[in-house]
Amino acid sequence: MSRKEKASKKKQRIIILLMIILLLLLLTLFLFVFKRDNGNGSVTSDPTLTVETPQKLSLADTDTFSLDVLISSLGKALYPAASMSISFDPSTLEFLGIDEGNVFVHNYGGESRVDRLLPDWSVNIEQSNKSGLINILYLDITGGRNSFGKDLLAEDYNVVFRLRFRLRGSARVGDIYDIIVEDAVFAASDETQSLAMTTGTLKIINSKIVIGE
C-alpha cells in the first residue's frame, strides 16, 4: 500500500471518529434538553417547580389574578408531605389564598371508593400578608396512604395549586414584582429520596409580575 493510500485511509478513520463523537454529543444534548416520556403519559424530566409568569397586568384591572405553580415531574418514591415558602411584596400585592390545582395524591385503602384525591393544602393568609412569605404545607396524616406519586402526574395535569392575588392601590405602571420560591420540598419517607430545593434535587423557576397601564 502506498504512502498516499495509507494517508487517505487514516484521514477516513479520523472523519468517521469525528462523526461518531458528533452524533454522541447531539444525542446527549437531545436527552438533556427535551423531556422524556415513560410510555404512560407521565413526565420524566428533572423535577422542576415553576411559578407561572403571567402576561403584563393592567392597573385598570382590579380583578384578582392567579399564578399556577407547576411541577414537571417527581421521582420514583412516594411523597407523603410537601412544603413551600414563597415570598412576595405585601405592600403592592395582597395574597388572597390558594385555589386547587389538578395534581392528585393517592388514596390507598381510604374510606372513599376513589383511588385518588386532591391534596388539602394548609396556609395562613393573614400571616402571609403580614410577613410577605407564604408558607404552604401538605401533610398526609394517614401514614402514607395519601401520597404524591409520579404515576398521577401528566404533562397537561401538573398544576400543584394556584396562588391568588390582587394588586394593591400602591401598584404603579412599570413596576416589576418578583414572586420567589425561597424553599420547597417534596418529602419521602426515606430522606435520601426527597426532592428539595436546598439539595438541588428540585429545580425552581420563579415568577415576575409586570404592571402595564
Accessible surface in RSA format (square Angstrom, percent):
REM  Atomic radii and reference values for relative SASA: ProtOr
REM  Chains: A
REM  Algorithm: Lee & Richards
REM  Probe-radius: 1.40
REM  Slices: 20
REM RES _ NUM      All-atoms   Total-Side   Main-Chain    Non-polar    All polar
REM                ABS   REL    ABS   REL    ABS   REL    ABS   REL    ABS   REL
RES MET A   1   135.07  69.9  60.38  40.0  74.69 177.8  64.65  55.0  70.43  93.3
RES SER A   2    58.98  49.8  45.54  60.8  13.44  31.0  50.97 108.5   8.01  11.2
RES ARG A   3   211.40  88.8 201.22 102.6  10.19  24.3  79.58 108.8 131.83  79.9
RES LYS A   4   173.73  84.8 164.74 101.1   9.00  21.4 113.14 101.8  60.59  64.5
RES GLU A   5    94.81  54.4  91.87  69.5   2.94   7.0  35.55  68.8  59.27  48.4
RES LYS A   6   123.46  60.2 118.05  72.4   5.41  12.9  63.83  57.5  59.63  63.5
RES ALA A   7    60.57  55.7  48.74  75.2  11.82  26.9  55.16  77.7   5.41  14.3
RES SER A   8    52.85  44.7  45.99  61.4   6.86  15.8  27.54  58.6  25.31  35.5
RES LYS A   9   101.44  49.5 100.64  61.7   0.80   1.9  59.86  53.9  41.57  44.3
RES LYS A  10   122.24  59.6 122.24  75.0   0.00   0.0  65.21  58.7  57.04  60.8
RES LYS A  11   136.61  66.6 134.72  82.7   1.89   4.5  78.69  70.8  57.92  61.7
RES GLN A  12   103.10  57.7 101.69  74.3   1.41   3.4  29.46  62.7  73.65  55.9
RES ARG A  13   150.66  63.3 144.33  73.6   6.33  15.1  70.46  96.3  80.20  48.6
RES ILE A  14    85.43  48.6  84.52  63.0   0.92   2.2  85.43  61.5   0.00   0.0
RES ILE A  15    83.75  47.7  83.35  62.1   0.40   1.0  83.71  60.3   0.04   0.1
RES ILE A  16   101.15  57.6 100.92  75.2   0.24   0.6 101.13  72.8   0.02   0.1
RES LEU A  17   103.57  57.7 102.37  73.2   1.20   3.0 103.38  72.6   0.18   0.5
RES LEU A  18   106.90  59.5 102.69  73.5   4.21  10.6 103.03  72.4   3.87  10.4
RES MET A  19   110.96  57.5 109.25  72.3   1.71   4.1  92.02  78.2  18.94  25.1
RES ILE A  20    86.62  49.3  86.27  64.3   0.35   0.8  86.55  62.3   0.08   0.2
RES ILE A  21    77.32  44.0  77.27  57.6   0.04   0.1  77.32  55.7   0.00   0.0
RES LEU A  22   101.74  56.7 100.74  72.1   0.99   2.5 101.63  71.4   0.11   0.3
RES LEU A  23   113.20  63.0 108.94  77.9   4.27  10.7 109.21  76.7   4.00  10.8
RES LEU A  24   105.93  59.0 104.62  74.8   1.30   3.3 105.25  73.9   0.68   1.8
RES LEU A  25   112.02  62.4 107.30  76.8   4.72  11.9 107.81  75.7   4.21  11.3
RES LEU A  26    95.43  53.1  90.60  64.8   4.83  12.1  91.22  64.1   4.21  11.3
RES LEU A  27    98.84  55.0  94.16  67.4   4.67  11.7  98.17  68.9   0.66   1.8
RES THR A  28    88.16  62.7  85.26  86.4   2.90   6.9  62.04  83.3  26.12  39.5
RES LEU A  29   101.44  56.5  98.33  70.3   3.11   7.8 101.16  71.0   0.28   0.7
RES PHE A  30   113.00  56.5 110.08  68.2   2.92   7.6 112.65  68.3   0.35   1.0
RES LEU A  31    78.90  43.9  76.48  54.7   2.43   6.1  77.00  54.1   1.91   5.1
RES PHE A  32   165.06  82.6 136.72  84.7  28.35  73.8 144.43  87.6  20.63  59.1
RES VAL A  33    88.53  58.3  60.47  54.7  28.06  67.6  64.94  56.4  23.59  64.0
RES PHE A  34   116.11  58.1 110.79  68.6   5.33  13.9 113.15  68.6   2.96   8.5
RES LYS A  35   114.35  55.8  87.93  54.0  26.43  62.9  58.85  53.0  55.50  59.1
RES ARG A  36   115.05  48.3 108.26  55.2   6.80  16.2  44.71  61.1  70.34  42.6
RES ASP A  37    94.07  65.9  62.35  62.1  31.72  75.0  37.67  88.6  56.40  56.3
RES ASN A  38    71.29  49.2  32.00  30.9  39.29  94.6  33.40  80.4  37.89  36.6
RES GLY A  39    73.90  91.1   0.00   N/A  73.90  91.1  39.13 107.4  34.76  77.9
RES ASN A  40   107.06  73.8  69.99  67.6  37.07  89.3  44.15 106.3  62.91  60.8
RES GLY A  41    34.02  41.9   0.00   N/A  34.02  41.9  28.11  77.1   5.91  13.2
RES SER A  42     2.63   2.2   1.96   2.6   0.67   1.5   0.43   0.9   2.20   3.1
RES VAL A  43     7.70   5.1   5.53   5.0   2.17   5.2   7.11   6.2   0.59   1.6
RES THR A  44    37.23  26.5  23.52  23.8  13.71  32.7  26.69  35.9  10.54  15.9
RES SER A  45    22.34  18.9  16.20  21.6   6.14  14.2  18.13  38.6   4.21   5.9
RES ASP A  46    81.89  57.4  75.27  74.9   6.62  15.6  15.59  36.7  66.30  66.1
RES PRO A  47    24.67  18.0  24.28  22.1   0.39   1.4  24.28  20.0   0.39   2.4
RES THR A  48    20.08  14.3  19.41  19.7   0.67   1.6  10.00  13.4  10.08  15.2
RES LEU A  49     0.00   0.0   0.00   0.0   0.00   0.0   0.00   0.0   0.00   0.0
RES THR A  50    30.20  21.5  30.20  30.6   0.00   0.0  21.05  28.3   9.15  13.8
RES VAL A  51     1.17   0.8   0.00   0.0   1.17   2.8   0.00   0.0   1.17   3.2
RES GLU A  52    68.85  39.5  65.82  49.8   3.03   7.2  19.30  37.3  49.55  40.5
RES THR A  53    77.49  55.1  53.04  53.8  24.45  58.3  42.38  56.9  35.11  53.1
RES PRO A  54    31.21  22.7  14.46  13.2  16.75  60.9  21.75  18.0   9.46  58.8
RES GLN A  55   165.11  92.3 151.08 110.4  14.04  33.4  60.74 129.3 104.37  79.2
RES LYS A  56   140.53  68.6 110.50  67.8  30.02  71.5  54.51  49.1  86.02  91.6
RES LEU A  57    27.81  15.5  25.91  18.5   1.90   4.8  27.81  19.5   0.00   0.0
RES SER A  58    37.87  32.0  34.12  45.5   3.74   8.6  29.95  63.8   7.92  11.1
RES LEU A  59    63.25  35.2  48.07  34.4  15.18  38.2  48.21  33.9  15.04  40.5
RES ALA A  60    90.84  83.5  56.50  87.2  34.33  78.1  68.92  97.1  21.91  58.0
RES ASP A  61    72.77  51.0  62.75  62.5  10.01  23.7  22.65  53.3  50.12  50.0
RES THR A  62   116.34  82.7  93.29  94.6  23.05  54.9  69.07  92.8  47.27  71.5
RES ASP A  63   104.50  73.2  94.64  94.2   9.86  23.3  24.50  57.7  80.01  79.8
RES THR A  64    70.40  50.1  50.85  51.6  19.55  46.6  27.37  36.8  43.03  65.0
RES PHE A  65    27.25  13.6  20.32  12.6   6.93  18.0  27.25  16.5   0.00   0.0
RES SER A  66    44.25  37.4  26.40  35.2  17.85  41.1  15.33  32.6  28.92  40.5
RES LEU A  67     0.00   0.0   0.00   0.0   0.00   0.0   0.00   0.0   0.00   0.0
RES ASP A  68    25.30  17.7  25.30  25.2   0.00   0.0   0.50   1.2  24.81  24.7
RES VAL A  69     0.00   0.0   0.00   0.0   0.00   0.0   0.00   0.0   0.00   0.0
RES LEU A  70    45.58  25.4  45.55  32.6   0.03   0.1  45.58  32.0   0.00   0.0
RES ILE A  71     0.76   0.4   0.76   0.6   0.00   0.0   0.76   0.5   0.00   0.0
RES SER A  72    14.05  11.9  11.56  15.4   2.49   5.7  13.12  27.9   0.93   1.3
RES SER A  73     1.09   0.9   1.09   1.5   0.00   0.0   0.53   1.1   0.56   0.8
RES LEU A  74    11.04   6.1   1.29   0.9   9.74  24.5   1.29   0.9   9.74  26.2
RES GLY A  75    21.54  26.6   0.00   N/A  21.54  26.6  21.54  59.1   0.00   0.0
RES LYS A  76   184.77  90.1 151.67  93.1  33.10  78.8  95.29  85.8  89.49  95.3
RES ALA A  77    13.97  12.8   3.68   5.7  10.29  23.4  12.24  17.2   1.74   4.6
RES LEU A  78    77.37  43.1  69.50  49.7   7.87  19.8  69.50  48.8   7.87  21.2
RES TYR A  79     1.32   0.6   1.32   0.8   0.00   0.0   0.00   0.0   1.32   1.6
RES PRO A  80    24.30  17.7  24.30  22.2   0.00   0.0  24.30  20.1   0.00   0.0
RES ALA A  81    18.65  17.1  18.65  28.8   0.00   0.0  18.65  26.3   0.00   0.0
RES ALA A  82     1.86   1.7   0.00   0.0   1.86   4.2   1.74   2.5   0.11   0.3
RES SER A  83    42.27  35.7  41.81  55.8   0.47   1.1  21.28  45.3  20.99  29.4
RES MET A  84     3.39   1.8   0.00   0.0   3.39   8.1   1.76   1.5   1.63   2.2
RES SER A  85    24.00  20.3  23.89  31.9   0.11   0.3   3.72   7.9  20.28  28.4
RES ILE A  86     0.00   0.0   0.00   0.0   0.00   0.0   0.00   0.0   0.00   0.0
RES SER A  87    23.31  19.7  23.25  31.0   0.06   0.1  17.80  37.9   5.51   7.7
RES PHE A  88    12.99   6.5   0.00   0.0  12.99  33.8   4.67   2.8   8.32  23.8
RES ASP A  89    59.17  41.4  53.55  53.3   5.62  13.3  24.86  58.5  34.31  34.2
RES PRO A  90    38.12  27.8  32.67  29.8   5.45  19.8  32.88  27.1   5.24  32.6
RES SER A  91    70.30  59.4  55.77  74.4  14.53  33.5  53.72 114.4  16.58  23.2
RES THR A  92    14.95  10.6  14.95  15.2   0.00   0.0  14.95  20.1   0.00   0.0
RES LEU A  93     0.02   0.0   0.02   0.0   0.00   0.0   0.02   0.0   0.00   0.0
RES GLU A  94    40.53  23.3  40.53  30.7   0.00   0.0   0.52   1.0  40.01  32.7
RES PHE A  95     0.41   0.2   0.00   0.0   0.41   1.1   0.00   0.0   0.41   1.2
RES LEU A  96    42.55  23.7  31.66  22.7  10.88  27.4  32.57  22.9   9.98  26.8
RES GLY A  97     1.76   2.2   0.00   N/A   1.76   2.2   1.76   4.8   0.00   0.0
RES ILE A  98    36.78  20.9  10.80   8.0  25.98  62.6  10.80   7.8  25.98  70.5
RES ASP A  99    49.78  34.9  46.64  46.4   3.14   7.4  18.83  44.3  30.95  30.9
RES GLU A 100   118.43  68.0 105.96  80.2  12.47  29.7  39.34  76.1  79.10  64.6
RES GLY A 101    11.15  13.8   0.00   N/A  11.15  13.8   0.43   1.2  10.72  24.0
RES ASN A 102    35.86  24.7  34.32  33.2   1.54   3.7  19.06  45.9  16.79  16.2
RES VAL A 103     3.90   2.6   3.53   3.2   0.37   0.9   3.53   3.1   0.37   1.0
RES PHE A 104    43.71  21.9  43.18  26.7   0.53   1.4  43.18  26.2   0.53   1.5
RES VAL A 105     2.19   1.4   2.19   2.0   0.00   0.0   2.19   1.9   0.00   0.0
RES HIS A 106     7.94   4.3   7.94   5.5   0.00   0.0   7.79   8.0   0.15   0.2
RES ASN A 107    11.38   7.9   4.42   4.3   6.97  16.8   0.00   0.0  11.38  11.0
RES TYR A 108   106.56  49.8 103.47  58.9   3.09   8.0  84.59  63.6  21.97  27.1
RES GLY A 109    75.38  93.0   0.00   N/A  75.38  93.0  40.07 110.0  35.31  79.1
RES GLY A 110    24.67  30.4   0.00   N/A  24.67  30.4   7.36  20.2  17.31  38.8
RES GLU A 111   187.52 107.7 147.37 111.5  40.14  95.6  70.44 136.2 117.08  95.6
RES SER A 112    54.20  45.8  33.89  45.2  20.31  46.8  33.24  70.8  20.95  29.4
RES ARG A 113   244.11 102.5 205.47 104.7  38.64  92.0  84.14 115.0 159.97  97.0
RES VAL A 114    79.36  52.2  71.71  64.9   7.65  18.4  77.49  67.3   1.87   5.1
RES ASP A 115   107.43  75.3 100.68 100.2   6.75  16.0  40.42  95.1  67.01  66.8
RES ARG A 116   114.21  48.0 108.94  55.5   5.26  12.5  11.83  16.2 102.38  62.0
RES LEU A 117    62.73  34.9  59.70  42.7   3.03   7.6  62.73  44.1   0.00   0.0
RES LEU A 118    69.08  38.5  46.82  33.5  22.26  56.0  46.82  32.9  22.26  59.9
RES PRO A 119    17.00  12.4   3.17   2.9  13.83  50.3   4.25   3.5  12.76  79.3
RES ASP A 120   120.30  84.3 108.08 107.6  12.22  28.9  38.19  89.9  82.12  81.9
RES TRP A 121    31.77  12.8   9.18   4.4  22.59  53.0   8.69   4.6  23.08  37.4
RES SER A 122    67.39  56.9  60.81  81.2   6.58  15.2  31.76  67.6  35.63  49.9
RES VAL A 123    43.48  28.6  12.23  11.1  31.25  75.3  17.31  15.0  26.17  71.0
RES ASN A 124    91.36  63.0  81.91  79.2   9.46  22.8  30.72  73.9  60.64  58.6
RES ILE A 125    72.46  41.2  68.56  51.1   3.90   9.4  68.56  49.4   3.90  10.6
RES GLU A 126   117.74  67.6 108.93  82.4   8.82  21.0  45.35  87.7  72.40  59.1
RES GLN A 127    91.09  50.9  90.01  65.8   1.08   2.6  34.58  73.6  56.51  42.9
RES SER A 128     2.60   2.2   2.17   2.9   0.43   1.0   0.19   0.4   2.40   3.4
RES ASN A 129    30.71  21.2  20.46  19.8  10.26  24.7  13.81  33.2  16.90  16.3
RES LYS A 130   146.94  71.7 111.18  68.2  35.76  85.1  73.76  66.4  73.17  77.9
RES SER A 131    64.90  54.8  26.83  35.8  38.07  87.7  34.55  73.6  30.35  42.5
RES GLY A 132     5.37   6.6   0.00   N/A   5.37   6.6   2.31   6.3   3.06   6.8
RES LEU A 133    58.53  32.6  56.68  40.5   1.85   4.6  56.68  39.8   1.85   5.0
RES ILE A 134     0.00   0.0   0.00   0.0   0.00   0.0   0.00   0.0   0.00   0.0
RES ASN A 135    83.18  57.4  75.12  72.6   8.06  19.4  33.29  80.1  49.89  48.2
RES ILE A 136     2.24   1.3   0.00   0.0   2.24   5.4   0.12   0.1   2.12   5.8
RES LEU A 137    83.03  46.2  82.47  59.0   0.56   1.4  82.47  57.9   0.56   1.5
RES TYR A 138    12.59   5.9  12.13   6.9   0.46   1.2   8.58   6.4   4.01   4.9
RES LEU A 139   105.09  58.5  88.38  63.2  16.71  42.0  88.38  62.1  16.71  45.0
RES ASP A 140    13.47   9.4   0.26   0.3  13.21  31.2   1.91   4.5  11.56  11.5
RES ILE A 141   153.78  87.5 118.59  88.3  35.19  84.8 125.81  90.6  27.97  75.9
RES THR A 142    42.10  29.9  22.18  22.5  19.92  47.5  30.22  40.6  11.88  18.0
RES GLY A 143    78.56  96.9   0.00   N/A  78.56  96.9  42.03 115.3  36.53  81.8
RES GLY A 144    26.59  32.8   0.00   N/A  26.59  32.8  18.05  49.5   8.54  19.1
RES ARG A 145   100.76  42.3  99.61  50.8   1.15   2.7  29.15  39.8  71.60  43.4
RES ASN A 146    19.81  13.7  19.81  19.1   0.00   0.0   2.77   6.7  17.04  16.5
RES SER A 147     1.08   0.9   1.08   1.4   0.00   0.0   0.00   0.0   1.08   1.5
RES PHE A 148     0.72   0.4   0.72   0.4   0.00   0.0   0.72   0.4   0.00   0.0
RES GLY A 149     2.93   3.6   0.00   N/A   2.93   3.6   0.92   2.5   2.01   4.5
RES LYS A 150    61.10  29.8  59.79  36.7   1.32   3.1  32.93  29.6  28.18  30.0
RES ASP A 151    87.54  61.3  61.71  61.4  25.83  61.1  34.50  81.2  53.04  52.9
RES LEU A 152    36.09  20.1  22.19  15.9  13.90  34.9  27.49  19.3   8.60  23.2
RES LEU A 153     4.27   2.4   0.85   0.6   3.41   8.6   1.01   0.7   3.26   8.8
RES ALA A 154    31.85  29.3  31.85  49.2   0.00   0.0  31.85  44.9   0.00   0.0
RES GLU A 155   103.96  59.7  95.44  72.2   8.52  20.3  22.87  44.2  81.09  66.2
RES ASP A 156   119.24  83.5  96.81  96.4  22.43  53.1  27.24  64.1  92.00  91.8
RES TYR A 157   128.75  60.1 128.75  73.3   0.00   0.0  80.52  60.5  48.23  59.5
RES ASN A 158    20.65  14.2  20.64  19.9   0.01   0.0   0.00   0.0  20.65  20.0
RES VAL A 159    11.28   7.4  11.28  10.2   0.00   0.0  11.28   9.8   0.00   0.0
RES VAL A 160     2.10   1.4   0.40   0.4   1.70   4.1   0.40   0.3   1.70   4.6
RES PHE A 161     0.00   0.0   0.00   0.0   0.00   0.0   0.00   0.0   0.00   0.0
RES ARG A 162    73.46  30.8  73.46  37.4   0.00   0.0  16.34  22.3  57.12  34.6
RES LEU A 163     0.00   0.0   0.00   0.0   0.00   0.0   0.00   0.0   0.00   0.0
RES ARG A 164    69.99  29.4  69.99  35.7   0.00   0.0  16.89  23.1  53.10  32.2
RES PHE A 165     0.00   0.0   0.00   0.0   0.00   0.0   0.00   0.0   0.00   0.0
RES ARG A 166    85.90  36.1  85.90  43.8   0.00   0.0  21.37  29.2  64.53  39.1
RES LEU A 167    22.38  12.5  10.18   7.3  12.20  30.7  10.18   7.1  12.20  32.8
RES ARG A 168    70.16  29.5  65.51  33.4   4.65  11.1  16.88  23.1  53.28  32.3
RES GLY A 169    85.15 105.0   0.00   N/A  85.15 105.0  46.67 128.1  38.48  86.2
RES SER A 170    60.45  51.1  38.17  50.9  22.28  51.3  50.34 107.2  10.12  14.2
RES ALA A 171     8.18   7.5   0.05   0.1   8.13  18.5   0.05   0.1   8.13  21.5
RES ARG A 172   174.85  73.4 173.35  88.4   1.51   3.6  48.80  66.7 126.05  76.4
RES VAL A 173    78.40  51.6  55.01  49.8  23.40  56.4  55.01  47.8  23.40  63.5
RES GLY A 174    53.78  66.3   0.00   N/A  53.78  66.3  32.55  89.3  21.24  47.6
RES ASP A 175    39.90  27.9  35.28  35.1   4.62  10.9   8.13  19.1  31.77  31.7
RES ILE A 176   102.21  58.2  74.68  55.6  27.53  66.3  74.68  53.8  27.53  74.7
RES TYR A 177    15.48   7.2  12.35   7.0   3.13   8.1  15.48  11.6   0.00   0.0
RES ASP A 178    61.44  43.0  48.91  48.7  12.53  29.6  10.06  23.7  51.37  51.2
RES ILE A 179     0.00   0.0   0.00   0.0   0.00   0.0   0.00   0.0   0.00   0.0
RES ILE A 180    64.14  36.5  64.14  47.8   0.00   0.0  64.14  46.2   0.00   0.0
RES VAL A 181     0.86   0.6   0.00   0.0   0.86   2.1   0.00   0.0   0.86   2.3
RES GLU A 182    87.63  50.3  69.27  52.4  18.36  43.7  21.97  42.5  65.66  53.6
RES ASP A 183    54.25  38.0  54.20  53.9   0.06   0.1  16.38  38.5  37.88  37.8
RES ALA A 184     0.31   0.3   0.01   0.0   0.30   0.7   0.31   0.4   0.00   0.0
RES VAL A 185    35.57  23.4  35.56  32.2   0.01   0.0  35.56  30.9   0.01   0.0
RES PHE A 186     1.24   0.6   1.24   0.8   0.00   0.0   1.24   0.8   0.00   0.0
RES ALA A 187    30.50  28.0  30.49  47.0   0.02   0.0  30.49  42.9   0.02   0.0
RES ALA A 188    12.12  11.1   1.24   1.9  10.88  24.7   1.53   2.2  10.59  28.1
RES SER A 189   111.64  94.3  70.62  94.3  41.02  94.5  53.36 113.6  58.28  81.7
RES ASP A 190    71.20  49.9  62.37  62.1   8.83  20.9  28.11  66.2  43.09  43.0
RES GLU A 191   148.74  85.4 137.11 103.7  11.63  27.7  51.30  99.2  97.44  79.6
RES THR A 192   124.26  88.4  86.64  87.8  37.62  89.7  86.06 115.6  38.20  57.7
RES GLN A 193    88.01  49.2  78.02  57.0   9.99  23.8  24.55  52.3  63.45  48.1
RES SER A 194    19.30  16.3  11.90  15.9   7.40  17.0   9.13  19.5  10.16  14.2
RES LEU A 195    14.72   8.2  14.72  10.5   0.00   0.0  14.72  10.3   0.00   0.0
RES ALA A 196    10.03   9.2  10.03  15.5   0.00   0.0  10.03  14.1   0.00   0.0
RES MET A 197    64.95  33.6  52.21  34.6  12.74  30.3  52.07  44.3  12.88  17.1
RES THR A 198   113.03  80.4  74.10  75.1  38.93  92.8  68.36  91.8  44.66  67.5
RES THR A 199    98.09  69.8  64.17  65.1  33.92  80.8  71.38  95.9  26.71  40.4
RES GLY A 200    46.27  57.1   0.00   N/A  46.27  57.1  31.70  87.0  14.57  32.6
RES THR A 201    63.78  45.4  52.27  53.0  11.51  27.4  59.60  80.0   4.18   6.3
RES LEU A 202     2.54   1.4   0.00   0.0   2.54   6.4   0.00   0.0   2.54   6.8
RES LYS A 203   106.87  52.1 101.26  62.1   5.61  13.4  76.86  69.2  30.00  32.0
RES ILE A 204    40.12  22.8  10.78   8.0  29.34  70.7  10.78   7.8  29.34  79.6
RES ILE A 205    95.03  54.1  91.81  68.4   3.23   7.8  95.03  68.4   0.00   0.0
RES ASN A 206    63.99  44.1  46.78  45.2  17.21  41.4  14.95  36.0  49.05  47.4
RES SER A 207     1.21   1.0   0.00   0.0   1.21   2.8   0.20   0.4   1.01   1.4
RES LYS A 208   109.72  53.5 109.20  67.0   0.52   1.2  81.78  73.6  27.94  29.8
RES ILE A 209     0.00   0.0   0.00   0.0   0.00   0.0   0.00   0.0   0.00   0.0
RES VAL A 210    49.30  32.4  48.35  43.8   0.95   2.3  48.35  42.0   0.95   2.6
RES ILE A 211     1.92   1.1   0.00   0.0   1.92   4.6   0.00   0.0   1.92   5.2
RES GLY A 212     7.82   9.6   0.00   N/A   7.82   9.6   7.82  21.5   0.00   0.0
RES GLU A 213   160.02  91.9 129.07  97.6  30.95  73.7  55.83 108.0 104.19  85.1
END  Absolute sums over single chains surface
CHAIN  1 A    13092.2      10746.4       2345.8       7746.5       5345.7
END  Absolute sums over all chains
TOTAL         13092.2      10746.4       2345.8       7746.5       5345.7
